[in-house]
Amino acid sequence: MDVQGIGRLLLFFGALLLIIGVILLIAGKIPLLGRLPGDLVFRNNRVTVVVPIVTMLLISLVLTILLNLFFRLFR
């Protein structure tokens, strides 16, 4: 791999990290994210365990649709 290829790869990963960071900042402001019906919450005296099954399925579905559209447009 030449220097230009490494530069493009670093730019790609930098942009990816930027997008993930923005999504994480916005995710806290989405009202029902992590509290959908089907998300499991186990509470004990000191420990709370959250398993957001439905939220993970919803995010997976949205990302699958977006990535399929992206790869079809740029193929």
Distance bins in CASP14 RR format, pairs under 12 A and 6 or more apart:
PFRMAT RR
TARGET T0000
AUTHOR 0000-0000-0000
RMODE 2
METHOD distances of the structure
MODEL  1
1 7 0 0 0 0 1 0 0 0 0 0 0
1 8 0 0 0 0 1 0 0 0 0 0 0
1 9 1 0 0 1 0 0 0 0 0 0 0
1 10 0 0 0 0 0 1 0 0 0 0 0
2 8 0 0 0 0 1 0 0 0 0 0 0
2 9 0 0 0 0 0 1 0 0 0 0 0
3 9 0 0 0 0 0 1 0 0 0 0 0
3 10 0 0 0 0 0 1 0 0 0 0 0
4 10 0 0 0 0 0 1 0 0 0 0 0
4 11 0 0 0 0 0 1 0 0 0 0 0
5 11 0 0 0 0 1 0 0 0 0 0 0
5 12 0 0 0 0 1 0 0 0 0 0 0
6 12 0 0 0 0 0 1 0 0 0 0 0
6 13 0 0 0 0 0 1 0 0 0 0 0
7 13 0 0 0 0 1 0 0 0 0 0 0
7 14 0 0 0 0 0 1 0 0 0 0 0
7 15 0 0 0 0 0 1 0 0 0 0 0
8 14 0 0 0 0 0 1 0 0 0 0 0
8 15 0 0 0 0 0 1 0 0 0 0 0
9 15 0 0 0 0 0 1 0 0 0 0 0
9 16 0 0 0 0 0 1 0 0 0 0 0
10 16 0 0 0 0 0 1 0 0 0 0 0
10 17 0 0 0 0 0 1 0 0 0 0 0
11 17 0 0 0 0 0 1 0 0 0 0 0
11 18 0 0 0 0 0 1 0 0 0 0 0
12 18 0 0 0 0 0 1 0 0 0 0 0
12 19 0 0 0 0 0 1 0 0 0 0 0
13 19 0 0 0 0 0 1 0 0 0 0 0
13 20 0 0 0 0 0 1 0 0 0 0 0
14 20 0 0 0 0 1 0 0 0 0 0 0
14 21 0 0 0 0 0 1 0 0 0 0 0
15 21 0 0 0 0 0 1 0 0 0 0 0
15 22 0 0 0 0 0 1 0 0 0 0 0
16 22 0 0 0 0 0 1 0 0 0 0 0
16 23 0 0 0 0 0 1 0 0 0 0 0
17 23 0 0 0 0 0 1 0 0 0 0 0
17 24 0 0 0 0 0 1 0 0 0 0 0
18 24 0 0 0 0 0 1 0 0 0 0 0
18 25 0 0 0 0 0 1 0 0 0 0 0
19 25 0 0 0 0 0 1 0 0 0 0 0
19 26 0 0 0 0 0 1 0 0 0 0 0
19 63 0 0 0 0 0 1 0 0 0 0 0
19 66 0 0 0 0 0 1 0 0 0 0 0
20 26 0 0 0 0 0 1 0 0 0 0 0
20 27 0 0 0 0 0 1 0 0 0 0 0
20 63 0 0 0 0 0 1 0 0 0 0 0
21 27 0 0 0 0 1 0 0 0 0 0 0
21 28 0 0 0 0 0 1 0 0 0 0 0
22 28 0 0 0 0 0 1 0 0 0 0 0
22 29 0 0 0 0 0 1 0 0 0 0 0
23 29 0 0 0 0 0 1 0 0 0 0 0
23 30 0 0 0 0 1 0 0 0 0 0 0
23 33 0 0 0 0 0 1 0 0 0 0 0
23 59 0 0 0 0 1 0 0 0 0 0 0
23 62 0 0 0 0 0 1 0 0 0 0 0
23 63 0 0 0 0 0 1 0 0 0 0 0
23 66 0 0 0 0 0 1 0 0 0 0 0
24 30 0 0 0 0 0 1 0 0 0 0 0
24 33 0 0 0 0 0 1 0 0 0 0 0
26 33 0 0 0 0 1 0 0 0 0 0 0
27 33 1 0 1 0 0 0 0 0 0 0 0
27 34 0 0 0 0 1 0 0 0 0 0 0
27 52 0 0 0 0 0 1 0 0 0 0 0
27 55 0 0 0 0 1 0 0 0 0 0 0
27 59 0 0 0 0 1 0 0 0 0 0 0
28 34 0 0 0 0 1 0 0 0 0 0 0
28 35 0 0 0 0 0 1 0 0 0 0 0
28 55 0 0 0 0 0 1 0 0 0 0 0
30 36 0 0 0 0 0 1 0 0 0 0 0
30 55 0 0 0 0 1 0 0 0 0 0 0
30 58 0 0 0 0 0 1 0 0 0 0 0
30 59 0 0 0 0 0 1 0 0 0 0 0
30 62 0 0 0 0 0 1 0 0 0 0 0
32 38 0 0 0 0 0 1 0 0 0 0 0
32 39 0 0 0 0 1 0 0 0 0 0 0
32 52 0 0 0 0 0 1 0 0 0 0 0
32 54 0 0 0 0 1 0 0 0 0 0 0
32 55 0 0 0 0 1 0 0 0 0 0 0
32 58 0 0 0 0 1 0 0 0 0 0 0
33 39 0 0 0 0 1 0 0 0 0 0 0
33 50 0 0 0 0 0 1 0 0 0 0 0
33 52 0 0 0 0 1 0 0 0 0 0 0
33 54 0 0 0 0 0 1 0 0 0 0 0
33 55 1 0 1 0 0 0 0 0 0 0 0
33 56 0 0 0 0 0 1 0 0 0 0 0
33 58 0 0 0 0 1 0 0 0 0 0 0
33 59 0 0 0 0 1 0 0 0 0 0 0
33 62 0 0 0 0 0 1 0 0 0 0 0
34 40 0 0 0 0 0 1 0 0 0 0 0
34 41 0 0 0 0 1 0 0 0 0 0 0
34 50 1 0 0 1 0 0 0 0 0 0 0
34 51 0 0 0 0 1 0 0 0 0 0 0
34 52 1 0 1 0 0 0 0 0 0 0 0
34 53 0 0 0 0 1 0 0 0 0 0 0
34 54 0 0 0 0 1 0 0 0 0 0 0
34 55 1 0 1 0 0 0 0 0 0 0 0
34 56 0 0 0 0 1 0 0 0 0 0 0
34 57 0 0 0 0 0 1 0 0 0 0 0
34 58 0 0 0 0 1 0 0 0 0 0 0
34 59 0 0 0 0 1 0 0 0 0 0 0
35 41 0 0 0 0 1 0 0 0 0 0 0
35 50 0 0 0 0 1 0 0 0 0 0 0
35 52 0 0 0 0 1 0 0 0 0 0 0
35 54 0 0 0 0 1 0 0 0 0 0 0
35 55 0 0 0 0 1 0 0 0 0 0 0
36 50 0 0 0 0 0 1 0 0 0 0 0
36 51 0 0 0 0 0 1 0 0 0 0 0
36 52 1 0 0 1 0 0 0 0 0 0 0
36 53 0 0 0 0 1 0 0 0 0 0 0
36 54 1 0 1 0 0 0 0 0 0 0 0
36 55 1 0 1 0 0 0 0 0 0 0 0
36 56 0 0 0 0 1 0 0 0 0 0 0
36 57 0 0 0 0 1 0 0 0 0 0 0
36 58 1 0 0 1 0 0 0 0 0 0 0
36 59 0 0 0 0 0 1 0 0 0 0 0
37 52 0 0 0 0 0 1 0 0 0 0 0
37 53 0 0 0 0 0 1 0 0 0 0 0
37 54 1 0 0 1 0 0 0 0 0 0 0
37 55 0 0 0 0 0 1 0 0 0 0 0
37 57 0 0 0 0 0 1 0 0 0 0 0
37 58 0 0 0 0 0 1 0 0 0 0 0
38 50 0 0 0 0 0 1 0 0 0 0 0
38 51 0 0 0 0 1 0 0 0 0 0 0
38 52 0 0 0 0 1 0 0 0 0 0 0
38 53 1 0 1 0 0 0 0 0 0 0 0
38 54 1 0 1 0 0 0 0 0 0 0 0
38 55 0 0 0 0 1 0 0 0 0 0 0
38 56 0 0 0 0 0 1 0 0 0 0 0
38 57 0 0 0 0 1 0 0 0 0 0 0
38 58 0 0 0 0 0 1 0 0 0 0 0
39 49 0 0 0 0 0 1 0 0 0 0 0
39 50 1 0 0 1 0 0 0 0 0 0 0
39 51 1 0 0 1 0 0 0 0 0 0 0
39 52 1 0 1 0 0 0 0 0 0 0 0
39 53 1 0 0 1 0 0 0 0 0 0 0
39 54 1 0 1 0 0 0 0 0 0 0 0
39 55 1 0 1 0 0 0 0 0 0 0 0
39 56 0 0 0 0 1 0 0 0 0 0 0
39 57 0 0 0 0 0 1 0 0 0 0 0
39 58 0 0 0 0 0 1 0 0 0 0 0
39 59 0 0 0 0 0 1 0 0 0 0 0
40 48 0 0 0 0 0 1 0 0 0 0 0
40 49 0 0 0 0 1 0 0 0 0 0 0
40 50 1 0 0 1 0 0 0 0 0 0 0
40 51 1 0 1 0 0 0 0 0 0 0 0
40 52 1 0 0 1 0 0 0 0 0 0 0
40 53 1 0 0 1 0 0 0 0 0 0 0
40 54 0 0 0 0 1 0 0 0 0 0 0
40 55 0 0 0 0 0 1 0 0 0 0 0
40 56 0 0 0 0 0 1 0 0 0 0 0
41 47 0 0 0 0 0 1 0 0 0 0 0
41 48 1 0 0 1 0 0 0 0 0 0 0
41 49 1 0 0 1 0 0 0 0 0 0 0
41 50 1 0 1 0 0 0 0 0 0 0 0
41 51 1 0 0 1 0 0 0 0 0 0 0
41 52 0 0 0 0 1 0 0 0 0 0 0
41 53 0 0 0 0 0 1 0 0 0 0 0
41 54 0 0 0 0 0 1 0 0 0 0 0
41 55 0 0 0 0 0 1 0 0 0 0 0
42 48 1 0 0 1 0 0 0 0 0 0 0
42 49 1 0 1 0 0 0 0 0 0 0 0
42 50 1 0 0 1 0 0 0 0 0 0 0
42 51 1 0 0 1 0 0 0 0 0 0 0
43 49 0 0 0 0 1 0 0 0 0 0 0
43 50 0 0 0 0 1 0 0 0 0 0 0
50 56 0 0 0 0 0 1 0 0 0 0 0
51 57 0 0 0 0 0 1 0 0 0 0 0
52 58 0 0 0 0 1 0 0 0 0 0 0
52 59 0 0 0 0 1 0 0 0 0 0 0
52 60 0 0 0 0 0 1 0 0 0 0 0
53 59 0 0 0 0 0 1 0 0 0 0 0
53 60 0 0 0 0 0 1 0 0 0 0 0
54 60 0 0 0 0 0 1 0 0 0 0 0
54 61 0 0 0 0 0 1 0 0 0 0 0
55 61 0 0 0 0 0 1 0 0 0 0 0
55 62 0 0 0 0 0 1 0 0 0 0 0
56 62 0 0 0 0 0 1 0 0 0 0 0
56 63 0 0 0 0 0 1 0 0 0 0 0
57 63 0 0 0 0 0 1 0 0 0 0 0
57 64 0 0 0 0 0 1 0 0 0 0 0
58 64 0 0 0 0 0 1 0 0 0 0 0
58 65 0 0 0 0 0 1 0 0 0 0 0
59 65 0 0 0 0 0 1 0 0 0 0 0
59 66 0 0 0 0 0 1 0 0 0 0 0
60 66 0 0 0 0 0 1 0 0 0 0 0
60 67 0 0 0 0 0 1 0 0 0 0 0
61 67 0 0 0 0 0 1 0 0 0 0 0
61 68 0 0 0 0 0 1 0 0 0 0 0
62 68 0 0 0 0 0 1 0 0 0 0 0
62 69 0 0 0 0 0 1 0 0 0 0 0
63 69 0 0 0 0 0 1 0 0 0 0 0
63 70 0 0 0 0 0 1 0 0 0 0 0
64 70 0 0 0 0 0 1 0 0 0 0 0
64 71 0 0 0 0 0 1 0 0 0 0 0
65 71 0 0 0 0 0 1 0 0 0 0 0
65 72 0 0 0 0 0 1 0 0 0 0 0
66 72 0 0 0 0 0 1 0 0 0 0 0
66 73 0 0 0 0 0 1 0 0 0 0 0
67 73 0 0 0 0 0 1 0 0 0 0 0
67 74 0 0 0 0 0 1 0 0 0 0 0
68 74 0 0 0 0 0 1 0 0 0 0 0
68 75 0 0 0 0 0 1 0 0 0 0 0
69 75 0 0 0 0 0 1 0 0 0 0 0
END
